[in-house]
Structure formats: C-alpha cells, structure tokens
Amino acid sequence: MTIDGDGLYLVAGIALLVGAVLPRLLRRYAVSAPIAFLSAGLLLGAFVDRSHLSPIAEPELTEHLAELTLLLALMGVGLAIDRPIGWRRWSTTWRLLLIALPACIAAVAGVGWLVGLAPATALLVGAVLAPTDPVLASDVQVQGPSTGEGAEPEEDDEIRLALTSEAGLNDGLAFPFVYAAIFAATKGAVGDWGLEWFAWHLIGKMVIGVAIGVGAGWLLGKMAFAAPVPTLRLSNFREPVMALAMTLGVYGLAEVLHGYGFVAVFVAALTIRAAERSHDFHGELHGFLEQLEHIFTWGILLLLGVAITGGLLKPLTWGGAAIGLLLVLVIRPVVAWFSLAGTRLRQSERWVTAAFGVRGVGSVYYLAYAGSDFSADLPWLWATVGFSVALSVLVHGVAATPMMRMVERRRGN
C-alpha cells in the first residue's frame, strides 16, 4: 500500500502526536527521540510515494527546511546559555572552534583524498561533516535559561556549555570552508581565488555577521526590556512569537548585507540574553522556539529515513562508510580531546565533550547548499552524509543518557 495525497496529512498528524509523547516515554531508556524518528522514517518509507521525498530530487526544499531548522535552533540555544560570553569563561568553546573544527575538516578531507576523491570534493566532505549540530544534540546541551526571582544565571555544567556554544557557532564558522570547496571545484587553482576567499569569505563576511548580531541583538534587547515607551517594550506583551520574528529578521538582515546569517542569529541571541538575564521572557521565547524546532526536526528525520528506505545509501562505497565511521568514532573524539588539553575539565568530562560531536541538520543544509556544484558526485555525497548522520544519531543517541549519568555520578564523588 502506498500513501499519498491526503493520506500524508494523517501521517503528519500521527508523527506530530508521537513526537509530543515520545521524549517522555524514552526518558529512562537509552533510546533518544532522534533515533525513534529516524526509525519511523525508515518504516514510513515502505508505505509512501518516495519519488519526491529525496534531497537529490528536492534540493531547494531540503536546503530551506534544514536552514529554517538551524535558525530556530541557533536562536534557541543562544537564549538558553546562562554563562556570559568571554575569552576565559568560554575557553573550552574557543578550543573546540579554533582547534578541533579546522583539524576535523583537514582530517576528514585527508581521508577523502586517500580514498580517491578529488581535492575539491574531499574538502567539501570535510566542511560539510565537520561542524557539530545544535539541533540533534539536545540530550547533551544546556536545557534552558535560568530566569525568575532568585535565579543565578551562571552555567555550571562545563560539558553542556561547551557542546552548546560550540554547536551554536561552528555552523557559521564552517561556511568559509564550504565556499573554499566550491571555489576549488569551479575556479581552479588556489592562486586564482585564495586572496578573495581569505579577505572576504573567511574574514569579511564573518565580521559583518558578528557586527549585525551584536547590533541587532542590542536593539532588540532594548526593545524587549528597556524601551522608554511601555507600548514598545516587547516583554510586556508576552508574545513568544516575537522569537520567530527576531530570528528571521536578524538572519534576513545579515544575508542582505552579505554577512554570515547563522553567526548573526546566534550572536544576537547571546546579546538579547545579556540585556536582562533574570527576566522570564527569555524562558517563554526559548520554549516557543524549542517547540518549533522539534516540529521541523521531526520532519527532517522522518524525511531522511524515508529517503534511506528509498535508496539514498545505495551509492555508498566502503570509502564513504570509512569516512563516516572514522569521523564519529575516531577523528572528532581524538582531535577534540587534544584541543581540550589544559582546560578545567576532568578526564571523564574531557572525553565526553570530545566524543559528543553530533552530526545532523547542519550537514544536510551545507550539502544541499553546495551540491549543485558537485553534480557528478552528488549521489555518493548524499549517501556518505546520510550514512554519517544516521550513524551519529544512533551512536550518540544511545550513548548520551548513560554517559551523562556517569559524569554526574563521578561529580558527586
């Protein structure tokens, strides 16, 4: 039996209902909600028309769906972080971003080159798979803003802070390397585009994104909590939909001005959070964004499962599987472990932080964005990325709860 047309509404309704209940049912078990939804997508793929439910068949839909999901997650995690940003306060974050991220890109690209990929394609694989995910890593991230009377807004869980802040920033930081791969595939030798890439795509667009994030976040923070006219004070209206307006507005402004929108949204969220840390309006904004993010995340995982059932992994080679396995089980844990040397983390905390580099929606977005310039390798690229994301969902989803419980027990000793 094949479900199509109106039957898809029934499927969507059941999926959303299950999604509302599933996280609570699985709370005590080593099965995360992403595993359940990916599995549901695999099963659903046997009953629906799969001809148009593929990232290869619908690259624009895939790109925009993943893009919106990331934006919701970035604003949400930015509002959830209690610890004010600072060089020493976020020392673990900076090490993961400035050491582990480029090392992961280089290592994955190196493995890709060793298994026979062209240099541009190898670099793209590294750039697409290296950033961790702010969407699927909720089990190891901060749980929400501490607000209200008597709240002490200072994050004391270094693991959750490091993984949350890393995921919030490295999606934007990976963008220059995606551009480098595109230029290598379309413009030839590095000498023809290297200077432009460094000055504009690595530095210029990043500076614009940060500046817009700070500026727009400051203005929105003033409007939300300190506007001189009460009718303009957004926190008085208690309209959490303002979180969506803020997210889309900041992202749109950054993109129009040619900055990195992902960076701008996360920085704006941190700036809004800093405007008035104890106000419970932060909790309302975060809760609304979290619900929206869950809906879109469920949809992406269901569609990924359907696509896998429909043959997304058929072009997967031993080389592609090796890239995914090495990234999840070896490359990320090892490079992050070394990057965190000398931090305040205990040995067990350091290992857990290094191991939980979840891959997910960010990788889907970047490949959908850049895929048109790598059409000859596109089926293999989607197979490799699909395999890596599914592997990460399985491994990290099973390990998250017991590993975090182990860390909590050791902290208590």
C-alpha positions in Angstrom: 0.0 0.0 0.0 1.3 3.5 -0.9 0.1 6.6 0.9 0.0 9.8 -1.0 -2.1 13.0 -1.2 -4.5 13.5 1.7 -3.1 10.4 3.5 0.1 12.3 4.1 -1.9 14.7 6.4 -2.8 11.7 8.5 0.8 10.6 8.6 1.9 14.1 9.6 -0.7 14.3 12.4 0.3 10.9 13.8 4.0 11.9 13.6 3.5 15.1 15.5 1.4 13.4 18.1 4.0 10.7 18.6 6.7 13.4 18.7 4.9 15.2 21.6 4.8 12.0 23.7 7.9 10.1 22.6 10.6 12.1 24.5 8.8 11.5 27.8 8.3 7.8 27.1 12.0 7.4 26.3 13.4 9.5 29.1 14.5 6.4 31.1 15.9 4.4 28.2 19.0 4.6 26.1 16.9 5.5 23.0 16.7 9.1 22.0 13.8 10.7 20.2 16.0 11.3 17.0 16.6 7.5 16.8 12.9 6.9 17.1 12.0 9.4 14.4 14.7 8.2 12.0 13.4 4.6 12.5 9.9 5.8 11.9 11.0 7.4 8.7 12.7 4.1 7.6 9.4 2.3 8.3 7.3 5.0 6.7 9.3 4.8 3.5 7.8 1.5 2.8 4.3 3.0 2.5 4.6 6.4 1.0 5.5 7.6 -2.5 9.2 8.2 -2.3 9.8 9.7 -5.7 9.8 13.3 -4.4 11.0 12.7 -0.8 14.7 12.8 -1.5 17.3 15.5 -1.0 18.6 14.8 -4.5 15.1 15.2 -6.1 14.2 18.3 -4.0 17.5 20.1 -3.1 15.8 23.5 -2.6 13.2 22.2 -0.3 15.9 20.3 1.6 18.1 23.4 1.9 15.3 25.7 3.1 13.8 23.2 5.6 17.3 22.5 7.1 18.1 26.2 7.0 15.0 27.2 9.0 15.5 24.3 11.5 19.1 25.5 12.1 17.9 29.1 12.6 15.4 28.1 15.2 17.9 26.0 17.0 20.6 28.7 16.9 18.4 31.4 18.4 17.0 28.9 20.9 20.4 27.7 22.2 21.7 31.3 22.3 18.9 32.3 24.6 19.4 29.1 26.7 23.0 29.8 27.6 23.3 31.3 31.1 27.1 32.0 31.1 28.1 35.4 29.7 30.4 35.2 26.8 34.1 35.9 27.4 37.5 34.6 26.4 38.2 32.9 29.7 34.6 32.0 30.5 34.3 30.2 27.2 37.8 28.8 27.0 36.7 25.3 26.2 34.4 26.6 23.4 37.2 28.6 21.7 39.5 25.5 21.7 36.8 23.4 20.1 36.1 26.1 17.5 39.7 27.2 16.7 41.5 23.9 17.0 39.1 21.0 16.8 36.9 22.3 13.9 39.7 23.1 11.4 41.5 19.9 12.5 38.3 17.9 11.8 37.9 19.5 8.4 41.5 18.7 7.5 41.4 15.2 8.8 38.1 14.3 7.0 39.4 15.9 3.8 42.6 13.9 4.1 40.7 10.7 4.5 38.6 11.6 1.5 41.7 12.3 -0.6 43.1 8.9 0.5 40.0 7.0 -0.7 40.3 8.6 -4.1 38.2 11.8 -4.0 39.2 14.9 -6.0 40.7 17.6 -3.7 37.7 19.9 -4.0 35.2 17.1 -3.2 37.4 15.9 -0.3 37.4 19.4 1.1 33.6 19.7 0.7 33.1 16.4 2.6 35.3 17.8 5.4 33.5 21.1 5.6 30.0 19.5 5.4 30.7 16.9 8.1 33.0 18.8 10.5 30.5 21.1 12.3 28.6 19.8 15.2 24.8 20.1 15.3 22.7 22.5 17.5 19.6 20.5 16.6 20.1 16.9 17.4 22.4 17.3 20.4 19.7 18.4 22.9 20.5 15.5 25.2 24.0 16.9 25.9 23.2 20.6 25.7 22.0 23.2 28.3 18.4 22.7 29.0 17.1 26.3 29.0 17.7 29.7 30.5 17.7 30.2 34.3 15.3 33.1 34.9 13.0 34.5 37.6 13.5 35.8 41.0 16.4 34.3 42.8 17.9 32.7 39.7 21.6 32.6 39.3 22.3 32.8 35.6 25.7 31.2 35.5 26.1 27.9 33.7 28.0 25.4 35.9 28.0 22.3 33.6 31.1 22.7 31.5 30.3 19.8 29.2 26.8 21.2 28.3 28.1 24.7 28.0 31.0 23.7 25.7 28.9 21.5 23.4 26.0 24.0 23.2 28.2 27.1 22.5 30.3 25.1 20.0 27.3 23.9 18.1 25.9 27.5 18.1 29.0 28.9 16.4 30.6 26.3 14.3 27.8 26.1 11.7 28.6 29.6 10.7 32.4 29.0 11.0 32.2 26.1 8.6 30.7 28.2 5.8 34.1 29.7 4.6 35.4 26.1 4.1 32.3 25.2 2.1 33.0 28.2 -0.1 36.6 27.1 -0.4 35.5 23.7 -1.7 33.1 25.4 -4.2 35.8 27.7 -5.5 38.2 24.8 -5.8 35.7 23.0 -8.0 34.6 26.0 -10.1 37.6 28.4 -10.2 40.6 26.2 -10.5 43.9 26.8 -8.8 44.0 28.4 -5.3 46.0 31.3 -6.6 43.0 32.4 -8.7 40.7 32.8 -5.7 42.7 32.3 -2.4 43.1 36.0 -1.6 39.4 36.8 -2.2 38.4 33.8 -0.2 40.6 34.8 2.8 39.7 38.5 2.8 36.0 38.3 2.1 34.6 34.8 2.8 36.8 34.0 5.8 37.2 37.4 7.4 34.8 40.0 5.9 31.5 38.0 6.0 32.3 36.8 9.5 32.9 40.3 10.8 29.6 41.5 9.2 27.8 38.6 10.8 29.1 39.3 14.2 28.5 43.0 13.9 24.9 42.6 12.8 24.4 40.0 15.6 25.7 42.4 18.3 23.9 45.5 16.8 20.5 43.8 16.2 20.7 41.9 19.5 21.4 45.1 21.4 18.5 46.9 19.7 16.1 44.0 20.2 17.2 43.7 23.8 16.4 47.3 24.4 13.0 47.0 22.8 12.3 43.9 24.8 13.2 45.0 28.2 14.1 48.7 28.4 12.1 50.6 25.7 11.2 54.1 27.1 7.7 53.8 25.9 5.8 50.8 27.5 3.9 50.1 24.4 7.2 49.3 22.6 8.5 47.1 25.4 8.2 43.6 23.9 8.4 41.7 27.2 5.2 43.4 28.3 3.2 41.7 25.5 4.2 38.2 26.4 4.1 37.2 22.7 6.7 34.4 22.3 6.1 34.5 18.5 8.4 37.5 18.7 11.3 35.0 19.0 10.5 33.9 15.4 10.3 37.5 14.2 13.7 38.2 15.8 15.3 35.1 14.3 14.1 35.7 10.8 14.7 39.5 10.9 18.3 39.1 12.1 19.0 36.4 9.6 17.5 38.3 6.7 19.4 41.5 7.6 22.7 39.6 7.8 22.1 37.9 4.4 21.0 41.1 2.7 24.2 42.7 3.9 26.3 39.7 2.8 27.3 38.5 6.3 27.0 35.0 7.7 23.4 34.8 8.9 24.0 31.8 11.2 26.7 33.7 13.1 24.5 36.8 13.3 21.5 34.9 14.7 23.5 33.1 17.5 25.4 36.3 18.5 22.1 38.2 18.5 20.6 35.6 20.8 23.5 35.9 23.2 23.2 39.7 23.1 19.5 39.6 23.8 20.1 37.2 26.7 22.7 39.6 28.1 20.3 42.6 28.1 18.3 41.3 31.1 19.4 37.9 32.3 16.8 37.2 35.0 13.7 38.1 33.0 11.4 35.1 32.5 10.5 36.4 29.0 13.7 34.5 27.9 12.1 31.3 29.0 9.0 32.0 27.0 11.0 32.8 23.9 13.2 29.8 24.3 10.2 27.5 24.9 8.4 28.7 21.8 11.5 28.2 19.6 12.1 24.8 21.1 8.6 23.6 20.1 9.0 24.9 16.5 12.5 23.4 16.3 11.1 20.0 17.4 8.4 20.0 14.7 10.9 20.7 11.9 13.5 18.3 13.4 10.9 15.5 13.4 10.1 16.3 9.8 13.7 16.2 8.6 14.4 12.9 10.4 11.3 11.4 9.0 12.2 12.5 5.5 15.8 11.3 5.9 14.5 7.9 7.0 12.1 7.8 4.0 15.0 8.7 1.7 17.2 6.0 3.1 14.4 3.4 2.5 14.1 4.8 -1.0 17.8 4.1 -1.8 19.7 7.1 -0.6 22.5 4.9 0.6 22.8 2.7 -2.5 25.8 4.7 -3.9 27.6 4.4 -0.6 31.1 2.9 -1.0 33.5 1.5 1.5 35.4 4.8 1.3 32.3 6.8 2.2 31.4 4.4 5.1 35.0 4.7 6.3 34.7 8.5 6.4 31.6 8.4 8.5 32.9 5.7 10.9 36.3 7.4 11.3 34.7 10.8 11.9 32.2 9.7 14.5 34.4 7.2 16.3 37.9 8.4 15.9 38.6 11.8 14.3 36.2 14.0 16.3 37.0 12.4 19.7 40.7 12.4 19.2 41.1 16.0 17.8 38.7 17.4 20.4 40.5 15.5 23.2 43.8 17.1 22.2 42.2 20.5 21.7 40.9 20.5 25.3 44.2 19.8 26.9 44.9 22.1 29.9 41.2 23.1 30.4 39.3 22.9 33.7 37.6 19.7 32.6 38.2 16.4 34.4 39.5 13.5 32.4 36.0 11.9 32.1 34.4 15.2 31.2 37.0 15.9 28.6 36.4 12.5 27.0 32.6 13.0 27.0 32.9 16.5 25.5 35.3 15.2 22.8 33.1 12.3 21.9 29.7 14.1 21.5 30.3 15.9 18.3 26.8 15.2 16.9 26.3 15.4 13.1 22.9 16.3 11.7 20.9 19.0 10.2 23.8 21.3 9.6 25.5 18.7 7.3 22.2 18.3 5.4 22.0 22.0 4.9 25.5 22.5 3.7 25.4 19.7 1.2 22.0 20.9 -0.2 23.6 24.4 -0.5 26.7 23.3 -2.3 25.5 20.2 -4.1 24.8 21.8 -7.4 28.5 22.5 -8.0 29.3 18.8 -7.4 26.6 17.2 -9.5 28.8 14.3 -10.7 29.5 13.2 -7.2 26.1 14.1 -5.7 24.6 10.7 -5.2 27.8 9.5 -3.4 27.9 12.7 -1.3 24.4 12.3 -0.1 25.0 8.6 0.6 28.1 9.4 2.7 26.4 12.3 4.5 23.2 10.3 5.1 25.2 7.4 6.5 27.3 9.7 8.7 24.2 11.5 10.1 22.3 8.2 10.7 25.4 6.7 12.4 25.8 9.8 14.6 22.1 9.7 15.6 22.4 6.0 16.5 25.8 6.2 18.4 25.3 9.5 20.2 21.6 8.8 20.8 22.3 5.6 22.6 25.3 6.9 24.5 24.1 10.3 25.6 21.9 9.3 28.6 24.3 6.7 30.2 27.4 8.8 29.6 25.8 12.0 31.2 24.6 9.9 34.1 28.2 8.5 34.6 29.6 12.0 34.6 27.0 13.1 37.2 27.9 10.2 39.4 31.6 11.0 39.2 30.9 14.6 40.1 29.1 13.5 43.2 32.1 11.5 44.5 
